Structure formats: C-alpha cells, structure tokens
Amino acid sequence: MIRIHYAAFKALLTASPNPLVVNDAESPNLAAGLYVTLYPNTGDRVAVDLADANPQKRWTVRTTVTGDTLDQVNLGMEKVESRLEGVQPVVAGWTCTRIKKLLTRPAERDDDVDPARFFAVADWRWYSNPSA
C-alpha cells in the first residue's frame, strides 16, 4: 500500500510531456541543473469517526526543488505546484482526496557546495480510503 501511493504521487511529477527529474530521498552527488528530491512518509492511520470504524490513511511527501539559480528553483517549484496542487492521485483499490500544499520554506542558497546551489521545500498531503 505504501509503494503504490508513493508511485502515484511520483508519477504526477515524472509524467510526459516535460517530465521533471525526480530522485528518491537523496540528491545526486555534484548534480547540476534542476531536479526534485522526494521524501515520503509511510502513511498515518487517521480515525474519522469516534468508533474508529473507517480509518483513513494520511500521506505526506516533502519536495525539495534544487537548481543552479534562484530563478531556476522558482520555475521548478511552479512546475511542481502545477502538477500536484488540487490533483487527485489515482491509486488502484483506493479513493484519494486532492493533494494540498501543507507548507513551504523560503528558498535558500547552499554555500556548502561549490558552485553554490539553491533549493526550496514544500510539503504535500492527501488522504485515502480503501475503495468499497
């Protein structure tokens, strides 16, 4: 169940036309250009009624957009937002809500690498229930 939800989310970013370069939980060493790194959780169980009879799964994925310039990072975040915000992932056997942006952090410059790189972070959330 975890893998299929993550795959559905990732597919939204890597779909044609113009797929984004996406990495799973690590950035490539000394990479240049624009890319997105995903940090998924494994889903939380959420009670939706007092009897806890119909629990949902809550999914959160952090996206880190990295680029050579601040402008490139902002463009990358625009692309991420356009592919995720308000989109309902399709997961076989599950009914999902639309993806919503939870939070963002201001873009930053990383001077610990040479040449310096820029990055911005956003967290995304959606819920799912087993299909009846």
C-alpha positions in Angstrom: 0.0 0.0 0.0 2.8 2.4 0.8 4.6 1.9 -2.5 1.6 2.3 -4.7 0.6 5.6 -3.1 4.2 6.9 -3.4 4.3 5.7 -7.0 1.1 7.6 -7.9 2.4 10.8 -6.4 5.8 10.5 -8.1 4.1 9.7 -11.4 2.4 13.1 -11.4 5.9 14.7 -11.5 7.5 12.4 -14.0 4.6 12.2 -16.5 5.1 13.4 -20.1 5.3 15.9 -21.6 8.2 17.5 -19.9 8.9 15.1 -17.0 10.8 16.5 -14.1 14.0 14.8 -12.9 13.0 13.2 -9.6 15.2 11.5 -7.0 14.1 9.3 -4.1 15.2 10.6 -0.7 18.7 11.7 -1.9 20.3 14.2 -4.2 22.8 13.1 -6.8 26.4 14.0 -5.9 27.5 17.3 -7.5 24.5 17.4 -9.8 23.8 20.5 -11.8 20.5 21.8 -13.3 17.0 21.5 -12.0 15.8 18.4 -10.1 13.3 17.4 -7.4 14.1 15.2 -4.4 11.1 13.4 -2.7 11.0 12.5 1.0 7.8 10.4 1.6 6.4 9.3 4.9 4.8 5.8 5.2 1.3 6.9 5.8 -0.5 7.6 9.0 -3.7 6.0 10.2 -6.4 8.6 10.9 -9.7 7.9 12.7 -12.6 9.7 11.0 -15.3 8.7 13.5 -15.4 8.0 17.2 -15.7 4.3 16.8 -12.6 4.3 14.6 -14.5 2.1 12.2 -13.5 3.7 9.0 -9.9 4.9 9.3 -8.2 6.8 6.5 -4.5 6.9 5.6 -2.9 10.3 5.6 0.1 10.7 3.2 2.7 13.4 3.3 5.6 13.9 0.8 8.3 16.6 1.1 9.5 18.0 -2.3 12.9 19.7 -2.4 13.5 21.6 -5.7 17.2 22.2 -6.3 18.7 24.3 -9.1 21.7 26.4 -10.2 19.9 29.7 -9.7 17.1 31.1 -7.6 15.1 31.7 -10.8 15.6 28.0 -11.8 14.3 26.9 -8.4 11.3 29.2 -8.6 10.5 27.8 -12.1 10.9 24.2 -10.7 8.5 24.9 -7.8 6.0 26.4 -10.3 6.2 23.1 -12.2 5.8 21.0 -9.1 2.8 23.1 -7.9 1.1 22.9 -11.3 1.4 19.1 -11.3 0.3 18.5 -7.6 -1.9 21.2 -6.2 -5.5 20.1 -6.3 -4.8 16.9 -8.2 -6.4 13.7 -7.1 -3.9 10.8 -7.3 -5.1 7.5 -8.9 -4.3 4.5 -6.7 -5.8 1.1 -7.6 -8.1 -0.1 -4.8 -8.1 3.3 -3.0 -10.1 6.5 -3.2 -7.9 9.5 -2.7 -8.5 13.2 -1.9 -6.9 16.0 -3.8 -3.4 16.9 -2.9 -2.9 20.1 -0.9 0.2 22.0 -0.1 0.8 22.0 3.6 3.7 24.4 4.0 6.7 25.9 2.2 10.0 27.2 3.4 11.7 30.2 1.7 14.2 29.4 -1.0 17.8 29.2 0.3 21.3 29.3 -1.1 23.6 26.4 -0.2 27.1 27.7 0.0 28.5 24.4 1.4 28.9 23.2 -2.2 30.9 24.7 -5.0 29.4 26.2 -7.0 26.6 27.3 -4.7 23.2 25.8 -5.3 19.7 27.0 -4.5 16.7 25.0 -3.1 13.1 25.3 -1.9 11.0 23.0 0.1 7.2 22.2 0.1 5.2 19.6 1.9 2.2 18.0 0.3 -0.7 16.0 1.8 -3.6 13.9 0.8 -5.8 11.2 2.3 -7.0 7.8 1.0 -9.6 5.2 1.9 -9.9 1.7 0.6 -12.4 1.6 -2.2 -15.6 -0.2 -1.4 
